[in-house]
Amino acid sequence: MTQLHGWLILDKPRGLGSTQAVGAVKRNLREGGYAKTKVGHGGTLDPLAEGVLPIALGEATKLAGRMLDASKVYEFTVQFGEETDTLDTEGEVIARSDHRPPIAAVEAILPHFTGEIEQIPPSYSAVKIDGRRAYDRARAGEDVAMQARRVTVHDLHVFREREEKGERLESAFATDAGRLGPFDPTVPLELADSITLVAHVSKGTYIRSLARDIARALGAVGHVTYLRRIKAGPFVQDQAISLDTLNEIGKGARLEDHLLPLEAGLDGIPAHQLDPESAQAVRQGRVLSGMPHPDGLLLAKAGTVPVALMEVTAGTAKVVRGFNIPDTAE
């Protein structure tokens, strides 16, 4: 049987864990009659979250670590009025407030949470404390003291209905310069019971913590009621398949219609074509000299076959990750 190498982008439904999603892929490949394949995911999504979950197959699993380090984009809804111990709908309410912030105030405060910020992860998170997951300690009733960490929020704004079409709508409260216009006391302020935001964040950023901190900065409390990842590294939700579509693959539908090539996970990294002699050298882990490329990563290929991810320094290329994919033309 032909070995599978590439990416299957799953639109993970709410309630399914990332490990369960990997298991579902393995089961459907097996039931669909495909060769036994190594499967991994490129970034955990909480069971209560949904959206883009990159699933790596075969040699693409060697790039899963890079996907974990990639930035992500999320849509999330903050419900004001209650804060829970898990910072989402699963936990117990630990604080209440009748205060509801004006939508204009929400928009005005978002720049304060953009850029490099410090945040404290949720007590119910996978962060390890003395070798144990924080959520295990929290569920055992321990008082969990989380340490602040520095993360980067590249962009943060209010979700607009037409945004999916690429038409970013400016706030009704904003001037052409993107700042809040002058206060008009004759216009009643629209208060928000909840608000949906879009955040482009670095690895290690907790959206639940971001929602908590935004609510508190507004003099309110809140928790996340909806969380959807719409982009992970180079992969977007338009590329994602549903669990139903995945199950159809197990019943005989063509996987090839949905499988993205290994190099799809290396978006923005230039490719370099190897001659047969150089390809053999790279497969043996040898260094290439006299490379006409600037310093940085490149994908070395023999025809259409990825051979290795290489790092170029001063014209010398060393293998970072080698890919064991046979050249069918050989």
MITI-803746 format. One record per residue (C-alpha): residue in one letter; x negated, y, z negated. Coordinates in Angstrom, 1 decimal, always signed. Each point is the difference from the previous one (the first is absolute). Example, Ala and Ser with C-alpha at 12.3 -4.5 7.8 and 13.67 -1.06 7.14 Angstrom:
// residues 2
<r><type>A</type><px>-12.3</px><py>-4.5</py><pz>-7.8</pz></r>
<r><type>S</type><px>-1.4</px><py>+3.4</py><pz>+0.7</pz></r>
***
This chain:
// residues 330
<r><type>M</type><px>+0.0</px><py>+0.0</py><pz>+0.0</pz></r>
<r><type>T</type><px>-1.1</px><py>+3.6</py><pz>+0.7</pz></r>
<r><type>Q</type><px>-1.2</px><py>+1.8</py><pz>-3.2</pz></r>
<r><type>L</type><px>+1.9</px><py>+3.2</py><pz>-0.9</pz></r>
<r><type>H</type><px>-2.0</px><py>+3.2</py><pz>-0.6</pz></r>
<r><type>G</type><px>+1.7</px><py>+3.4</py><pz>-0.5</pz></r>
<r><type>W</type><px>+2.6</px><py>+1.9</py><pz>-1.9</pz></r>
<r><type>L</type><px>+3.7</px><py>-0.7</py><pz>-0.7</pz></r>
<r><type>I</type><px>+1.6</px><py>+3.2</py><pz>-1.4</pz></r>
<r><type>L</type><px>+2.9</px><py>-1.0</py><pz>-2.3</pz></r>
<r><type>D</type><px>+2.7</px><py>+2.4</py><pz>-1.1</pz></r>
<r><type>K</type><px>+0.1</px><py>-1.4</py><pz>-3.5</pz></r>
<r><type>P</type><px>+3.4</px><py>+0.1</py><pz>-1.5</pz></r>
<r><type>R</type><px>+0.7</px><py>+1.2</py><pz>-3.6</pz></r>
<r><type>G</type><px>-0.2</px><py>-2.9</py><pz>-2.5</pz></r>
<r><type>L</type><px>-2.7</px><py>-1.9</py><pz>+1.8</pz></r>
<r><type>G</type><px>-3.5</px><py>+0.0</py><pz>-1.4</pz></r>
<r><type>S</type><px>-3.1</px><py>+0.4</py><pz>+2.2</pz></r>
<r><type>T</type><px>-1.2</px><py>-3.5</py><pz>-0.8</pz></r>
<r><type>Q</type><px>+3.4</px><py>-1.4</py><pz>+0.8</pz></r>
<r><type>A</type><px>-0.1</px><py>+1.8</py><pz>+3.3</pz></r>
<r><type>V</type><px>-3.3</px><py>-1.7</py><pz>+0.8</pz></r>
<r><type>G</type><px>+1.6</px><py>-3.3</py><pz>-0.9</pz></r>
<r><type>A</type><px>+2.9</px><py>+0.7</py><pz>+2.3</pz></r>
<r><type>V</type><px>-2.4</px><py>+0.6</py><pz>+2.9</pz></r>
<r><type>K</type><px>-1.9</px><py>-3.2</py><pz>-0.7</pz></r>
<r><type>R</type><px>+3.3</px><py>-2.0</py><pz>-0.1</pz></r>
<r><type>N</type><px>+1.3</px><py>+1.4</py><pz>+3.2</pz></r>
<r><type>L</type><px>-3.3</px><py>-0.6</py><pz>+1.8</pz></r>
<r><type>R</type><px>+0.0</px><py>-3.6</py><pz>-1.2</pz></r>
<r><type>E</type><px>+3.7</px><py>-0.5</py><pz>+1.0</pz></r>
<r><type>G</type><px>-0.6</px><py>+1.6</py><pz>+3.3</pz></r>
<r><type>G</type><px>-2.7</px><py>-2.5</py><pz>+0.8</pz></r>
<r><type>Y</type><px>-3.0</px><py>+2.3</py><pz>-0.1</pz></r>
<r><type>A</type><px>-3.5</px><py>-1.0</py><pz>-1.1</pz></r>
<r><type>K</type><px>-0.8</px><py>+0.3</py><pz>-3.6</pz></r>
<r><type>T</type><px>-1.1</px><py>+3.6</py><pz>-0.5</pz></r>
<r><type>K</type><px>-1.6</px><py>+2.0</py><pz>-2.7</pz></r>
<r><type>V</type><px>+2.4</px><py>+2.7</py><pz>-1.1</pz></r>
<r><type>G</type><px>-0.4</px><py>+3.1</py><pz>-2.2</pz></r>
<r><type>H</type><px>+1.6</px><py>+3.4</py><pz>-0.5</pz></r>
<r><type>G</type><px>-1.5</px><py>+3.5</py><pz>+0.3</pz></r>
<r><type>G</type><px>+1.4</px><py>+1.7</py><pz>-3.1</pz></r>
<r><type>T</type><px>+2.4</px><py>-1.0</py><pz>-2.7</pz></r>
<r><type>L</type><px>+3.5</px><py>+1.3</py><pz>+0.0</pz></r>
<r><type>D</type><px>+2.0</px><py>-0.2</py><pz>-3.3</pz></r>
<r><type>P</type><px>+3.1</px><py>-2.3</py><pz>+0.2</pz></r>
<r><type>L</type><px>+2.2</px><py>+3.1</py><pz>-0.4</pz></r>
<r><type>A</type><px>-1.7</px><py>+1.7</py><pz>+2.9</pz></r>
<r><type>E</type><px>+0.6</px><py>-0.6</py><pz>+3.7</pz></r>
<r><type>G</type><px>-1.6</px><py>+0.7</py><pz>+3.3</pz></r>
<r><type>V</type><px>-3.2</px><py>-0.5</py><pz>+1.9</pz></r>
<r><type>L</type><px>-2.0</px><py>-3.0</py><pz>-1.2</pz></r>
<r><type>P</type><px>-2.9</px><py>-1.0</py><pz>+2.3</pz></r>
<r><type>I</type><px>-0.5</px><py>-3.7</py><pz>+0.1</pz></r>
<r><type>A</type><px>-3.4</px><py>-1.1</py><pz>+1.3</pz></r>
<r><type>L</type><px>-0.4</px><py>-3.3</py><pz>+1.8</pz></r>
<r><type>G</type><px>-3.2</px><py>-2.0</py><pz>+0.6</pz></r>
<r><type>E</type><px>-3.1</px><py>+2.1</py><pz>+0.4</pz></r>
<r><type>A</type><px>+2.0</px><py>+3.2</py><pz>-0.6</pz></r>
<r><type>T</type><px>+0.0</px><py>-1.0</py><pz>-3.7</pz></r>
<r><type>K</type><px>-3.6</px><py>+1.2</py><pz>+0.0</pz></r>
<r><type>L</type><px>+1.4</px><py>+3.6</py><pz>+0.5</pz></r>
<r><type>A</type><px>+2.6</px><py>-0.3</py><pz>-2.8</pz></r>
<r><type>G</type><px>-2.4</px><py>+1.8</py><pz>-2.4</pz></r>
<r><type>R</type><px>-0.3</px><py>+2.9</py><pz>+2.4</pz></r>
<r><type>M</type><px>+3.8</px><py>+0.2</py><pz>+0.1</pz></r>
<r><type>L</type><px>+0.1</px><py>+0.2</py><pz>-3.8</pz></r>
<r><type>D</type><px>-2.2</px><py>+3.0</py><pz>+0.2</pz></r>
<r><type>A</type><px>+2.0</px><py>+1.8</py><pz>+2.6</pz></r>
<r><type>S</type><px>+2.4</px><py>+2.8</py><pz>-0.7</pz></r>
<r><type>K</type><px>+3.8</px><py>-0.6</py><pz>-0.1</pz></r>
<r><type>V</type><px>+3.1</px><py>+2.0</py><pz>+0.6</pz></r>
<r><type>Y</type><px>+3.1</px><py>-0.4</py><pz>-2.1</pz></r>
<r><type>E</type><px>+3.6</px><py>+1.2</py><pz>-0.1</pz></r>
<r><type>F</type><px>+1.4</px><py>+0.1</py><pz>-3.6</pz></r>
<r><type>T</type><px>+3.0</px><py>+1.3</py><pz>-1.8</pz></r>
<r><type>V</type><px>-0.4</px><py>+1.6</py><pz>-3.5</pz></r>
<r><type>Q</type><px>+3.2</px><py>-0.2</py><pz>-2.1</pz></r>
<r><type>F</type><px>+0.1</px><py>+2.8</py><pz>-2.6</pz></r>
<r><type>G</type><px>+1.5</px><py>-0.4</py><pz>-3.4</pz></r>
<r><type>E</type><px>-1.7</px><py>-3.2</py><pz>-1.3</pz></r>
<r><type>E</type><px>-3.5</px><py>-1.3</py><pz>-0.4</pz></r>
<r><type>T</type><px>-0.6</px><py>-3.7</py><pz>-0.4</pz></r>
<r><type>D</type><px>-2.9</px><py>-1.9</py><pz>-1.5</pz></r>
<r><type>T</type><px>-0.8</px><py>-1.5</py><pz>+3.5</pz></r>
<r><type>L</type><px>+0.7</px><py>+3.3</py><pz>+1.8</pz></r>
<r><type>D</type><px>+2.5</px><py>-1.8</py><pz>+2.3</pz></r>
<r><type>T</type><px>+3.5</px><py>-1.6</py><pz>-0.2</pz></r>
<r><type>E</type><px>-1.3</px><py>-3.2</py><pz>-1.7</pz></r>
<r><type>G</type><px>-1.0</px><py>+1.5</py><pz>-3.3</pz></r>
<r><type>E</type><px>+1.7</px><py>+1.3</py><pz>-3.2</pz></r>
<r><type>V</type><px>+0.8</px><py>+3.6</py><pz>-0.4</pz></r>
<r><type>I</type><px>-2.4</px><py>+1.8</py><pz>-2.3</pz></r>
<r><type>A</type><px>+0.9</px><py>+3.6</py><pz>+0.6</pz></r>
<r><type>R</type><px>+3.0</px><py>+2.0</py><pz>+1.2</pz></r>
<r><type>S</type><px>+0.6</px><py>+3.6</py><pz>+1.1</pz></r>
<r><type>D</type><px>+3.0</px><py>+1.9</py><pz>+1.3</pz></r>
<r><type>H</type><px>-2.3</px><py>+2.4</py><pz>+1.9</pz></r>
<r><type>R</type><px>+0.2</px><py>-0.2</py><pz>+3.8</pz></r>
<r><type>P</type><px>-2.6</px><py>+2.0</py><pz>+1.9</pz></r>
<r><type>P</type><px>+0.9</px><py>+2.2</py><pz>+3.0</pz></r>
<r><type>I</type><px>-1.0</px><py>-1.5</py><pz>+3.3</pz></r>
<r><type>A</type><px>-2.0</px><py>+3.2</py><pz>+0.6</pz></r>
<r><type>A</type><px>-2.0</px><py>-0.6</py><pz>-3.2</pz></r>
<r><type>V</type><px>-0.8</px><py>-3.6</py><pz>+1.1</pz></r>
<r><type>E</type><px>-1.3</px><py>+1.2</py><pz>+3.3</pz></r>
<r><type>A</type><px>-2.0</px><py>+2.8</py><pz>-1.7</pz></r>
<r><type>I</type><px>-1.8</px><py>-2.4</py><pz>-2.3</pz></r>
<r><type>L</type><px>-1.0</px><py>-2.6</py><pz>+2.5</pz></r>
<r><type>P</type><px>-3.3</px><py>+1.8</py><pz>+1.0</pz></r>
<r><type>H</type><px>-1.1</px><py>-0.4</py><pz>-3.6</pz></r>
<r><type>F</type><px>+0.0</px><py>-3.8</py><pz>+0.5</pz></r>
<r><type>T</type><px>-1.8</px><py>+0.1</py><pz>+3.3</pz></r>
<r><type>G</type><px>-3.7</px><py>-0.5</py><pz>+0.4</pz></r>
<r><type>E</type><px>-2.2</px><py>-1.8</py><pz>-2.5</pz></r>
<r><type>I</type><px>+1.9</px><py>-0.4</py><pz>-3.2</pz></r>
<r><type>E</type><px>-0.2</px><py>-1.9</py><pz>-3.3</pz></r>
<r><type>Q</type><px>+2.8</px><py>-2.4</py><pz>-0.8</pz></r>
<r><type>I</type><px>+0.7</px><py>-2.6</py><pz>-2.7</pz></r>
<r><type>P</type><px>+1.1</px><py>-3.4</py><pz>+1.4</pz></r>
<r><type>P</type><px>+3.2</px><py>-1.5</py><pz>-1.3</pz></r>
<r><type>S</type><px>-0.2</px><py>-2.3</py><pz>-3.0</pz></r>
<r><type>Y</type><px>+1.8</px><py>-2.5</py><pz>+2.2</pz></r>
<r><type>S</type><px>-2.7</px><py>-0.3</py><pz>+2.7</pz></r>
<r><type>A</type><px>-2.6</px><py>-2.5</py><pz>+1.2</pz></r>
<r><type>V</type><px>-2.9</px><py>+2.0</py><pz>-1.5</pz></r>
<r><type>K</type><px>-2.2</px><py>-2.2</py><pz>-2.1</pz></r>
<r><type>I</type><px>-0.8</px><py>+1.0</py><pz>-3.7</pz></r>
<r><type>D</type><px>-2.6</px><py>-2.2</py><pz>-1.6</pz></r>
<r><type>G</type><px>+0.6</px><py>-2.7</py><pz>+2.6</pz></r>
<r><type>R</type><px>+3.8</px><py>-0.1</py><pz>-0.3</pz></r>
<r><type>R</type><px>+2.6</px><py>+1.7</py><pz>+2.3</pz></r>
<r><type>A</type><px>+1.6</px><py>+3.0</py><pz>-1.6</pz></r>
<r><type>Y</type><px>+3.5</px><py>-1.3</py><pz>+0.8</pz></r>
<r><type>D</type><px>-0.7</px><py>-3.2</py><pz>-1.9</pz></r>
<r><type>R</type><px>-1.1</px><py>+2.0</py><pz>-3.1</pz></r>
<r><type>A</type><px>+3.0</px><py>+2.3</py><pz>+0.3</pz></r>
<r><type>R</type><px>+2.4</px><py>-2.9</py><pz>+0.3</pz></r>
<r><type>A</type><px>-1.6</px><py>-1.5</py><pz>-3.1</pz></r>
<r><type>G</type><px>+1.0</px><py>+3.1</py><pz>-1.9</pz></r>
<r><type>E</type><px>-3.5</px><py>+1.4</py><pz>-0.2</pz></r>
<r><type>D</type><px>-0.6</px><py>+3.8</py><pz>-0.1</pz></r>
<r><type>V</type><px>-1.8</px><py>+0.4</py><pz>+3.3</pz></r>
<r><type>A</type><px>-2.4</px><py>+3.0</py><pz>+0.3</pz></r>
<r><type>M</type><px>-0.6</px><py>+0.7</py><pz>+3.7</pz></r>
<r><type>Q</type><px>-3.0</px><py>+2.0</py><pz>+1.1</pz></r>
<r><type>A</type><px>+0.4</px><py>+2.8</py><pz>+2.5</pz></r>
<r><type>R</type><px>-1.4</px><py>-0.5</py><pz>+3.5</pz></r>
<r><type>R</type><px>-0.8</px><py>+2.3</py><pz>+2.9</pz></r>
<r><type>V</type><px>+2.0</px><py>-0.6</py><pz>+3.1</pz></r>
<r><type>T</type><px>+0.7</px><py>+2.0</py><pz>+3.2</pz></r>
<r><type>V</type><px>+3.4</px><py>+1.1</py><pz>+1.2</pz></r>
<r><type>H</type><px>-0.6</px><py>+1.0</py><pz>+3.6</pz></r>
<r><type>D</type><px>+3.5</px><py>+1.3</py><pz>+0.7</pz></r>
<r><type>L</type><px>+3.2</px><py>+0.3</py><pz>-2.1</pz></r>
<r><type>H</type><px>+3.3</px><py>+1.4</py><pz>+1.2</pz></r>
<r><type>V</type><px>+3.7</px><py>-0.3</py><pz>-0.1</pz></r>
<r><type>F</type><px>+1.5</px><py>-2.7</py><pz>+2.3</pz></r>
<r><type>R</type><px>+2.0</px><py>+1.3</py><pz>+3.0</pz></r>
<r><type>E</type><px>+2.6</px><py>-2.0</py><pz>+1.8</pz></r>
<r><type>R</type><px>-1.6</px><py>+0.7</py><pz>+3.5</pz></r>
<r><type>E</type><px>-3.5</px><py>-0.6</py><pz>-1.2</pz></r>
<r><type>E</type><px>-0.1</px><py>-3.5</py><pz>+1.5</pz></r>
<r><type>K</type><px>+0.2</px><py>+1.5</py><pz>+3.5</pz></r>
<r><type>G</type><px>-3.1</px><py>+2.1</py><pz>-0.8</pz></r>
<r><type>E</type><px>+2.0</px><py>+3.2</py><pz>-0.5</pz></r>
<r><type>R</type><px>-1.2</px><py>+1.3</py><pz>-3.3</pz></r>
<r><type>L</type><px>+2.7</px><py>+2.4</py><pz>-1.2</pz></r>
<r><type>E</type><px>-1.2</px><py>+3.0</py><pz>-2.1</pz></r>
<r><type>S</type><px>+1.7</px><py>+0.7</py><pz>-3.3</pz></r>
<r><type>A</type><px>+2.9</px><py>+2.3</py><pz>+0.0</pz></r>
<r><type>F</type><px>-1.7</px><py>+1.8</py><pz>-2.8</pz></r>
<r><type>A</type><px>-3.3</px><py>+0.5</py><pz>+1.9</pz></r>
<r><type>T</type><px>-1.2</px><py>+2.9</py><pz>+2.1</pz></r>
<r><type>D</type><px>-2.0</px><py>-0.5</py><pz>+3.2</pz></r>
<r><type>A</type><px>-3.2</px><py>+0.0</py><pz>-2.1</pz></r>
<r><type>G</type><px>+1.3</px><py>-3.1</py><pz>-1.8</pz></r>
<r><type>R</type><px>+0.5</px><py>+1.9</py><pz>-3.3</pz></r>
<r><type>L</type><px>+3.2</px><py>+0.5</py><pz>-2.0</pz></r>
<r><type>G</type><px>+1.9</px><py>+3.0</py><pz>+1.2</pz></r>
<r><type>P</type><px>+1.1</px><py>+2.8</py><pz>-2.4</pz></r>
<r><type>F</type><px>+2.5</px><py>-0.9</py><pz>-2.6</pz></r>
<r><type>D</type><px>+3.6</px><py>+0.9</py><pz>+0.8</pz></r>
<r><type>P</type><px>+2.2</px><py>+0.2</py><pz>-3.1</pz></r>
<r><type>T</type><px>+3.1</px><py>-0.1</py><pz>+2.1</pz></r>
<r><type>V</type><px>-0.8</px><py>-3.5</py><pz>+1.3</pz></r>
<r><type>P</type><px>+0.8</px><py>-2.8</py><pz>-2.5</pz></r>
<r><type>L</type><px>-2.9</px><py>-2.4</py><pz>-0.7</pz></r>
<r><type>E</type><px>+0.7</px><py>-3.5</py><pz>+1.2</pz></r>
<r><type>L</type><px>-0.9</px><py>-2.4</py><pz>-2.8</pz></r>
<r><type>A</type><px>-1.4</px><py>-3.5</py><pz>+0.6</pz></r>
<r><type>D</type><px>+1.4</px><py>-3.1</py><pz>-1.7</pz></r>
<r><type>S</type><px>-2.6</px><py>-1.8</py><pz>+2.1</pz></r>
<r><type>I</type><px>-2.4</px><py>+0.8</py><pz>+2.9</pz></r>
<r><type>T</type><px>-1.8</px><py>-2.1</py><pz>+2.6</pz></r>
<r><type>L</type><px>-3.6</px><py>+0.8</py><pz>+0.7</pz></r>
<r><type>V</type><px>-2.7</px><py>-1.2</py><pz>+2.4</pz></r>
<r><type>A</type><px>-3.6</px><py>-0.5</py><pz>-1.3</pz></r>
<r><type>H</type><px>-3.2</px><py>-0.8</py><pz>+1.9</pz></r>
<r><type>V</type><px>-2.3</px><py>-1.3</py><pz>-2.7</pz></r>
<r><type>S</type><px>-3.4</px><py>-1.6</py><pz>-0.5</pz></r>
<r><type>K</type><px>-0.4</px><py>-3.5</py><pz>-1.4</pz></r>
<r><type>G</type><px>+0.6</px><py>-0.3</py><pz>-3.7</pz></r>
<r><type>T</type><px>+2.8</px><py>+2.6</py><pz>+0.0</pz></r>
<r><type>Y</type><px>+3.1</px><py>-1.1</py><pz>-2.0</pz></r>
<r><type>I</type><px>+3.2</px><py>+1.6</py><pz>+1.5</pz></r>
<r><type>R</type><px>+1.9</px><py>-0.8</py><pz>-3.2</pz></r>
<r><type>S</type><px>-2.6</px><py>+2.1</py><pz>-2.0</pz></r>
<r><type>L</type><px>+0.3</px><py>+2.8</py><pz>+2.7</pz></r>
<r><type>A</type><px>+3.8</px><py>+0.1</py><pz>-0.4</pz></r>
<r><type>R</type><px>-0.3</px><py>+0.1</py><pz>-3.8</pz></r>
<r><type>D</type><px>-2.5</px><py>+2.8</py><pz>+0.0</pz></r>
<r><type>I</type><px>+2.0</px><py>+2.1</py><pz>+2.6</pz></r>
<r><type>A</type><px>+3.2</px><py>-0.4</py><pz>-2.1</pz></r>
<r><type>R</type><px>-1.8</px><py>+1.0</py><pz>-3.2</pz></r>
<r><type>A</type><px>-1.7</px><py>+3.0</py><pz>+1.6</pz></r>
<r><type>L</type><px>+3.5</px><py>+1.2</py><pz>+1.0</pz></r>
<r><type>G</type><px>+1.2</px><py>-0.2</py><pz>-3.7</pz></r>
<r><type>A</type><px>+2.0</px><py>-3.2</py><pz>+0.8</pz></r>
<r><type>V</type><px>-0.5</px><py>-3.7</py><pz>-0.2</pz></r>
<r><type>G</type><px>+0.4</px><py>-2.5</py><pz>+2.8</pz></r>
<r><type>H</type><px>-0.7</px><py>-3.4</py><pz>+1.4</pz></r>
<r><type>V</type><px>-0.3</px><py>-1.6</py><pz>+3.4</pz></r>
<r><type>T</type><px>+3.1</px><py>-1.6</py><pz>+1.4</pz></r>
<r><type>Y</type><px>-1.2</px><py>-0.6</py><pz>+3.6</pz></r>
<r><type>L</type><px>-3.5</px><py>-0.7</py><pz>+1.3</pz></r>
<r><type>R</type><px>-0.9</px><py>-0.8</py><pz>+3.6</pz></r>
<r><type>R</type><px>-3.4</px><py>-0.2</py><pz>+1.6</pz></r>
<r><type>I</type><px>+0.2</px><py>+1.3</py><pz>+3.5</pz></r>
<r><type>K</type><px>-3.7</px><py>-0.2</py><pz>+0.9</pz></r>
<r><type>A</type><px>-2.9</px><py>-2.0</py><pz>-1.2</pz></r>
<r><type>G</type><px>-3.4</px><py>+0.8</py><pz>+1.6</pz></r>
<r><type>P</type><px>+0.7</px><py>+0.1</py><pz>+3.8</pz></r>
<r><type>F</type><px>+3.3</px><py>-2.1</py><pz>-0.3</pz></r>
<r><type>V</type><px>+3.4</px><py>+1.7</py><pz>+0.1</pz></r>
<r><type>Q</type><px>+3.5</px><py>-1.1</py><pz>-0.6</pz></r>
<r><type>D</type><px>+0.9</px><py>-0.1</py><pz>+3.7</pz></r>
<r><type>Q</type><px>-2.4</px><py>-3.0</py><pz>+0.3</pz></r>
<r><type>A</type><px>+1.5</px><py>-1.9</py><pz>-2.9</pz></r>
<r><type>I</type><px>+2.3</px><py>-3.0</py><pz>+0.3</pz></r>
<r><type>S</type><px>+2.8</px><py>-1.0</py><pz>-2.3</pz></r>
<r><type>L</type><px>+0.1</px><py>-3.1</py><pz>-2.2</pz></r>
<r><type>D</type><px>+2.8</px><py>-1.3</py><pz>+2.4</pz></r>
<r><type>T</type><px>-2.4</px><py>+0.4</py><pz>+3.0</pz></r>
<r><type>L</type><px>-2.7</px><py>-1.8</py><pz>-1.9</pz></r>
<r><type>N</type><px>+2.4</px><py>-2.9</py><pz>-0.7</pz></r>
<r><type>E</type><px>+0.8</px><py>-0.2</py><pz>+3.7</pz></r>
<r><type>I</type><px>-3.7</px><py>-0.6</py><pz>+0.7</pz></r>
<r><type>G</type><px>+0.3</px><py>-3.1</py><pz>-2.3</pz></r>
<r><type>K</type><px>+2.9</px><py>-1.1</py><pz>+2.2</pz></r>
<r><type>G</type><px>-1.9</px><py>+0.3</py><pz>+3.2</pz></r>
<r><type>A</type><px>+0.0</px><py>+3.7</py><pz>+1.0</pz></r>
<r><type>R</type><px>-3.3</px><py>+1.2</py><pz>+1.5</pz></r>
<r><type>L</type><px>-2.5</px><py>+1.3</py><pz>-2.6</pz></r>
<r><type>E</type><px>-2.0</px><py>+1.5</py><pz>+2.8</pz></r>
<r><type>D</type><px>+2.7</px><py>+2.6</py><pz>+0.5</pz></r>
<r><type>H</type><px>-0.8</px><py>+1.5</py><pz>-3.4</pz></r>
<r><type>L</type><px>-3.6</px><py>-0.9</py><pz>-0.7</pz></r>
<r><type>L</type><px>-2.4</px><py>+3.0</py><pz>+0.2</pz></r>
<r><type>P</type><px>-3.6</px><py>-0.5</py><pz>+0.9</pz></r>
<r><type>L</type><px>-2.7</px><py>-0.1</py><pz>-2.6</pz></r>
<r><type>E</type><px>-1.4</px><py>+3.3</py><pz>+1.2</pz></r>
<r><type>A</type><px>+3.3</px><py>+1.7</py><pz>-0.7</pz></r>
<r><type>G</type><px>-1.2</px><py>+0.2</py><pz>-3.6</pz></r>
<r><type>L</type><px>-3.1</px><py>+1.9</py><pz>+1.2</pz></r>
<r><type>D</type><px>+1.8</px><py>+3.0</py><pz>+1.4</pz></r>
<r><type>G</type><px>-2.4</px><py>+2.9</py><pz>+0.8</pz></r>
<r><type>I</type><px>-3.1</px><py>-2.2</py><pz>+0.0</pz></r>
<r><type>P</type><px>-1.7</px><py>+0.0</py><pz>+3.4</pz></r>
<r><type>A</type><px>-0.6</px><py>-3.3</py><pz>+1.9</pz></r>
<r><type>H</type><px>-3.3</px><py>-1.1</py><pz>+1.5</pz></r>
<r><type>Q</type><px>-0.3</px><py>-2.6</py><pz>+2.7</pz></r>
<r><type>L</type><px>-2.7</px><py>-2.6</py><pz>-0.5</pz></r>
<r><type>D</type><px>-1.8</px><py>-1.9</py><pz>+2.7</pz></r>
<r><type>P</type><px>-0.2</px><py>-3.8</py><pz>-0.5</pz></r>
<r><type>E</type><px>-3.5</px><py>+0.1</py><pz>-1.5</pz></r>
<r><type>S</type><px>+1.0</px><py>+2.8</py><pz>-2.5</pz></r>
<r><type>A</type><px>+3.2</px><py>-1.8</py><pz>-0.9</pz></r>
<r><type>Q</type><px>-1.9</px><py>-3.1</py><pz>-0.9</pz></r>
<r><type>A</type><px>-2.4</px><py>+2.1</py><pz>-2.1</pz></r>
<r><type>V</type><px>+2.8</px><py>+1.7</py><pz>-1.9</pz></r>
<r><type>R</type><px>+1.8</px><py>-3.4</py><pz>-0.6</pz></r>
<r><type>Q</type><px>-3.3</px><py>-1.1</py><pz>-1.6</pz></r>
<r><type>G</type><px>+0.0</px><py>+3.1</py><pz>-2.2</pz></r>
<r><type>R</type><px>-2.9</px><py>+1.7</py><pz>+1.7</pz></r>
<r><type>V</type><px>-0.6</px><py>+3.7</py><pz>+0.2</pz></r>
<r><type>L</type><px>+0.4</px><py>+1.9</py><pz>+3.2</pz></r>
<r><type>S</type><px>-2.4</px><py>+2.9</py><pz>+0.8</pz></r>
<r><type>G</type><px>+0.2</px><py>+2.9</py><pz>+2.4</pz></r>
<r><type>M</type><px>+3.7</px><py>+0.4</py><pz>-0.4</pz></r>
<r><type>P</type><px>+1.3</px><py>+3.1</py><pz>+1.8</pz></r>
<r><type>H</type><px>+2.6</px><py>+0.8</py><pz>-2.7</pz></r>
<r><type>P</type><px>+0.1</px><py>+2.6</py><pz>-2.8</pz></r>
<r><type>D</type><px>-0.3</px><py>-1.3</py><pz>-3.6</pz></r>
<r><type>G</type><px>+3.1</px><py>-1.8</py><pz>-1.2</pz></r>
<r><type>L</type><px>+2.1</px><py>-3.0</py><pz>+0.6</pz></r>
<r><type>L</type><px>+0.7</px><py>-1.6</py><pz>+3.3</pz></r>
<r><type>L</type><px>+1.8</px><py>-3.1</py><pz>+1.2</pz></r>
<r><type>A</type><px>-2.3</px><py>-2.3</py><pz>+2.1</pz></r>
<r><type>K</type><px>+1.9</px><py>-2.0</py><pz>+2.6</pz></r>
<r><type>A</type><px>-0.8</px><py>-2.6</py><pz>+2.6</pz></r>
<r><type>G</type><px>+2.6</px><py>+0.7</py><pz>+2.6</pz></r>
<r><type>T</type><px>+3.3</px><py>+0.1</py><pz>-1.9</pz></r>
<r><type>V</type><px>-1.3</px><py>-2.1</py><pz>-2.9</pz></r>
<r><type>P</type><px>-1.0</px><py>+1.9</py><pz>-3.2</pz></r>
<r><type>V</type><px>-3.4</px><py>-1.2</py><pz>-1.1</pz></r>
<r><type>A</type><px>-0.8</px><py>+2.1</py><pz>-3.0</pz></r>
<r><type>L</type><px>+0.5</px><py>+3.3</py><pz>-1.9</pz></r>
<r><type>M</type><px>-3.4</px><py>+1.7</py><pz>+0.0</pz></r>
<r><type>E</type><px>-1.6</px><py>+3.0</py><pz>-1.7</pz></r>
<r><type>V</type><px>-2.2</px><py>+2.2</py><pz>+2.1</pz></r>
<r><type>T</type><px>-2.9</px><py>+1.9</py><pz>-1.7</pz></r>
<r><type>A</type><px>-2.5</px><py>+1.9</py><pz>+2.2</pz></r>
<r><type>G</type><px>+0.7</px><py>-2.2</py><pz>+3.0</pz></r>
<r><type>T</type><px>-0.2</px><py>-3.3</py><pz>-1.9</pz></r>
<r><type>A</type><px>+3.2</px><py>-2.1</py><pz>-0.5</pz></r>
<r><type>K</type><px>+0.4</px><py>-2.5</py><pz>-2.8</pz></r>
<r><type>V</type><px>+2.9</px><py>-2.4</py><pz>-0.4</pz></r>
<r><type>V</type><px>+2.5</px><py>+1.0</py><pz>-2.7</pz></r>
<r><type>R</type><px>+2.6</px><py>-2.6</py><pz>+0.8</pz></r>
<r><type>G</type><px>-0.4</px><py>-2.8</py><pz>+2.5</pz></r>
<r><type>F</type><px>+3.1</px><py>-1.5</py><pz>+1.7</pz></r>
<r><type>N</type><px>+0.0</px><py>-3.7</py><pz>+0.8</pz></r>
<r><type>I</type><px>+2.3</px><py>+0.1</py><pz>+3.0</pz></r>
<r><type>P</type><px>-1.0</px><py>-2.2</py><pz>+3.0</pz></r>
<r><type>D</type><px>-0.4</px><py>+1.6</py><pz>+3.4</pz></r>
<r><type>T</type><px>+2.5</px><py>-1.9</py><pz>+2.1</pz></r>
<r><type>A</type><px>-1.8</px><py>+1.1</py><pz>+3.1</pz></r>
<r><type>E</type><px>-3.1</px><py>-1.9</py><pz>-1.1</pz></r>
***
